[in-house]
Amino acid sequence: MADYQVTPAKLQELNVLIDKGGHIPTDVSNALAQAQIDIAAGDDAAANRSIDKAVAANIRNAGVYSEIQVWHDQVKSGGTVPTQPPPPYSPPWANPVGSGGTLNMSAVWGDPQRLTSESAGGFPPDGCVSVAFTTPATVPPGGSVQTAEFGGPPVWRDINIATQPAVFSGPQVLVNANNALTPTVNFPTLQPNTQYYVNVRNSTPAGDCSCTSGYQCNLLVQFTWPI
C-alpha cells in the first residue's frame, strides 16, 4: 500500500506552501513535475518517491520548511492542510486568463524533441502558449501531445488542438483537455498538409489564472507522433 494518498489536489497544496517561500528551487520543481507524471501513469510508489524528493530538496527554503513538513506528515496519514494560506500570500488569479499575450512556438512533425517555454522566452503567467505544427502529405492515425511543469510550480492548465492559435472555445477547437496538472490530448483526425496549433493556458477549474502573480509557470510540451 502506498505511504501517501497522493492526488493532484495534494500536489497543489504543496505548491501553495512552496510558493510562500518566494522561489521554487529547480530540484523541487523537477521532483514535483515527475510526481505529476507518476500520478498520471497510476504509479503510486514512484509518486511517493518523487514527493519525498521534493520535500527533502526544499529544506533550503527554511522559512516555510516546517509547514511543508506538516503537509508531508499529514498527507502520509491521510490528512490535509489548508489550501489557502494566510496573507501575504498573493492569489494566482490577479489577472484575467489569457490577458498576458501569446508565446508562439513551433514543432516539426516527427521530431521527438521536447519543447520548453523557458527556452522560447517564458510562459506569460496570464497568457497562453501556442505551438504550431504542420501535418505531412500522409497522416497516419494516432498520436498525442502532453504538457508538464518544467522549471516552475505545478498549476492547473487547459490544452487543446485547434485550427487557430490562442483559442480555447468555438468550432476552431478540435479536441481539448481542461483543468489538469499534466493534461494530455490525443490527436483528432487531421488533414494532410495542414497547420494546426496546440494551445495551452494556465486556468483553474473556476476559470481563473492558476499561475501565481510574479511567476513564470514554465512548461514542457511533448509530442508522441503517430507512425
C-alpha positions as CSV (number, residue, x, y, z in Angstrom):
1,M,0.0,0.0,0.0
2,A,1.3,3.5,-0.8
3,D,2.6,5.6,2.0
4,Y,0.7,8.7,0.8
5,Q,-2.7,9.5,-0.5
6,V,-1.2,11.3,-3.4
7,T,-3.6,13.2,-5.7
8,P,-3.3,16.3,-7.9
9,A,-5.1,18.2,-5.2
10,K,-2.4,17.2,-2.7
11,L,0.3,18.4,-5.1
12,Q,-1.5,21.7,-5.4
13,E,-1.4,22.1,-1.6
14,L,2.3,21.6,-1.6
15,N,2.8,24.1,-4.4
16,V,0.9,26.7,-2.4
17,L,3.2,26.2,0.5
18,I,6.4,26.3,-1.6
19,D,5.1,29.5,-3.2
20,K,5.1,31.2,0.2
21,G,8.9,30.8,0.3
22,G,9.3,33.2,-2.6
23,H,11.0,30.8,-5.1
24,I,11.0,27.3,-6.5
25,P,14.3,25.5,-6.4
26,T,14.9,23.7,-9.6
27,D,15.3,20.3,-7.9
28,V,12.0,20.8,-6.1
29,S,10.1,21.8,-9.3
30,N,11.6,18.8,-11.2
31,A,10.6,16.4,-8.4
32,L,7.0,17.8,-8.5
33,A,6.9,17.5,-12.3
34,Q,7.9,13.9,-12.0
35,A,5.3,13.3,-9.3
36,Q,2.6,14.6,-11.7
37,I,3.8,12.3,-14.4
38,D,3.8,9.3,-11.9
39,I,0.2,10.1,-10.8
40,A,-1.0,10.3,-14.4
41,A,0.6,6.9,-15.0
42,G,-1.0,5.5,-11.9
43,D,2.3,4.7,-10.3
44,D,1.7,5.5,-6.6
45,A,5.1,4.1,-5.5
46,A,7.0,6.3,-7.9
47,A,4.8,9.3,-7.0
48,N,5.7,8.7,-3.3
49,R,9.4,8.8,-4.0
50,S,9.1,12.0,-6.1
51,I,7.1,13.7,-3.2
52,D,9.9,12.7,-0.8
53,K,12.5,14.2,-3.1
54,A,10.5,17.5,-3.3
55,V,10.1,17.7,0.4
56,A,13.7,16.9,1.1
57,A,15.1,19.2,-1.5
58,N,13.1,22.1,-0.2
59,I,14.9,22.1,3.2
60,R,16.8,25.2,1.9
61,N,13.5,27.1,1.8
62,A,13.8,27.3,5.6
63,G,11.1,29.9,6.1
64,V,8.3,27.5,5.2
65,Y,10.0,24.2,5.6
66,S,8.2,23.4,8.9
67,E,4.9,23.9,7.2
68,I,5.9,21.7,4.3
69,Q,7.0,19.0,6.8
70,V,3.5,19.2,8.4
71,W,2.0,18.7,4.9
72,H,4.3,15.8,4.4
73,D,3.3,14.1,7.7
74,Q,-0.5,14.8,7.3
75,V,-0.7,13.5,3.7
76,K,1.2,10.4,4.8
77,S,-1.5,9.8,7.4
78,G,-4.3,10.7,5.0
79,G,-5.0,14.2,6.4
80,T,-4.9,17.6,4.7
81,V,-3.8,21.1,5.2
82,P,-5.5,24.4,4.2
83,T,-5.1,25.2,0.5
84,Q,-5.3,29.0,1.0
85,P,-2.5,30.2,3.3
86,P,-3.0,33.5,5.2
87,P,-1.7,36.9,3.8
88,P,0.7,38.0,2.5
89,Y,0.1,35.2,0.0
90,S,-0.7,36.6,-3.4
91,P,-3.6,34.8,-5.1
92,P,-2.8,33.4,-8.6
93,W,-5.9,34.9,-10.3
94,A,-4.6,38.5,-10.2
95,N,-5.2,38.9,-13.9
96,P,-7.8,37.5,-16.3
97,V,-6.9,34.3,-18.1
98,G,-5.4,35.0,-21.5
99,S,-4.7,38.7,-20.9
100,G,-0.9,38.3,-20.9
101,G,-0.4,37.7,-24.6
102,T,0.8,34.6,-26.5
103,L,4.1,32.8,-26.6
104,N,4.4,31.3,-30.1
105,M,6.4,28.2,-30.6
106,S,6.6,25.6,-33.4
107,A,7.2,21.8,-33.6
108,V,8.4,19.7,-36.6
109,W,6.2,16.7,-37.4
110,G,8.1,13.5,-36.3
111,D,10.7,15.3,-34.2
112,P,10.8,13.7,-30.8
113,Q,12.4,16.7,-29.1
114,R,10.7,18.2,-26.1
115,L,9.8,21.8,-26.4
116,T,10.1,24.1,-23.3
117,S,8.5,27.5,-22.9
118,E,11.6,28.7,-20.9
119,S,13.9,28.3,-23.9
120,A,11.4,30.2,-26.1
121,G,11.2,33.3,-23.8
122,G,9.0,32.2,-20.9
123,F,5.3,31.4,-20.4
124,P,3.3,34.5,-19.8
125,P,1.6,33.7,-16.5
126,D,-1.8,35.0,-17.5
127,G,-1.3,34.4,-21.2
128,C,-1.0,31.3,-23.3
129,V,1.4,29.1,-25.3
130,S,0.6,28.2,-28.9
131,V,2.7,25.6,-30.6
132,A,2.2,25.3,-34.4
133,F,2.8,22.1,-36.4
134,T,2.1,21.1,-39.9
135,T,0.9,17.6,-41.0
136,P,2.7,15.7,-43.8
137,A,1.1,14.6,-47.1
138,T,0.0,11.3,-45.4
139,V,-1.3,11.4,-41.9
140,P,-1.3,8.1,-40.0
141,P,-3.9,7.7,-37.2
142,G,-2.9,8.1,-33.5
143,G,-0.6,10.5,-31.8
144,S,-0.9,12.7,-28.8
145,V,0.6,15.7,-27.0
146,Q,1.2,16.3,-23.3
147,T,2.3,19.2,-21.1
148,A,4.0,19.1,-17.8
149,E,5.8,21.5,-15.5
150,F,9.4,22.4,-16.4
151,G,11.3,24.8,-14.0
152,G,8.1,26.1,-12.4
153,P,5.4,25.1,-9.9
154,P,2.6,22.7,-10.8
155,V,-0.5,24.5,-11.9
156,W,-3.9,23.7,-13.4
157,R,-3.9,24.0,-17.2
158,D,-6.2,23.8,-20.3
159,I,-4.8,22.3,-23.5
160,N,-6.4,21.9,-27.0
161,I,-5.6,21.2,-30.6
162,A,-7.2,23.8,-32.8
163,T,-7.1,25.3,-36.3
164,Q,-6.1,28.7,-34.9
165,P,-3.6,29.9,-32.3
166,A,-4.6,31.1,-28.9
167,V,-8.3,29.9,-29.0
168,F,-10.0,27.9,-26.2
169,S,-13.6,27.7,-27.4
170,G,-15.6,27.6,-30.6
171,P,-15.5,25.4,-33.7
172,Q,-11.8,26.0,-34.2
173,V,-11.1,23.8,-31.2
174,L,-11.0,20.2,-32.4
175,V,-10.2,18.4,-29.1
176,N,-9.3,19.6,-25.6
177,A,-8.5,18.6,-22.0
178,N,-9.2,21.1,-19.2
179,N,-8.4,21.5,-15.5
180,A,-5.5,19.1,-15.3
181,L,-1.9,19.4,-13.9
182,T,-0.4,17.3,-16.7
183,P,-3.1,17.5,-19.4
184,T,-2.9,15.2,-22.5
185,V,-4.9,15.2,-25.7
186,N,-5.0,12.6,-28.4
187,F,-4.8,13.8,-32.0
188,P,-8.2,14.0,-33.7
189,T,-8.5,13.2,-37.4
190,L,-6.0,15.6,-39.0
191,Q,-6.0,16.7,-42.6
192,P,-2.8,16.4,-44.7
193,N,-0.6,19.4,-45.4
194,T,-2.4,21.5,-42.8
195,Q,-1.2,23.7,-40.0
196,Y,-2.6,23.1,-36.5
197,Y,-2.0,24.6,-33.1
198,V,-1.6,23.2,-29.6
199,N,-2.9,25.9,-27.3
200,V,-2.1,25.9,-23.5
201,R,-3.2,28.3,-20.8
202,N,-3.0,28.4,-17.0
203,S,-6.5,28.1,-15.8
204,T,-8.2,26.8,-12.6
205,P,-11.4,24.8,-12.7
206,A,-13.2,28.1,-11.8
207,G,-11.7,29.8,-14.9
208,D,-9.2,32.0,-13.1
209,C,-5.5,32.3,-13.9
210,S,-3.7,29.4,-12.0
211,C,-0.2,30.8,-12.1
212,T,0.7,32.9,-9.0
213,S,1.3,36.5,-9.9
214,G,5.1,37.2,-10.3
215,Y,5.9,33.7,-11.5
216,Q,6.5,32.2,-14.9
217,C,4.9,28.8,-14.7
218,N,7.0,27.3,-17.5
219,L,6.1,24.0,-19.1
220,L,7.4,21.4,-21.5
221,V,5.4,20.1,-24.5
222,Q,6.0,16.6,-25.5
223,F,4.5,15.2,-28.8
224,T,4.0,11.5,-29.4
225,W,3.9,11.4,-33.2
226,P,1.9,8.7,-35.0
227,I,3.9,6.2,-37.0
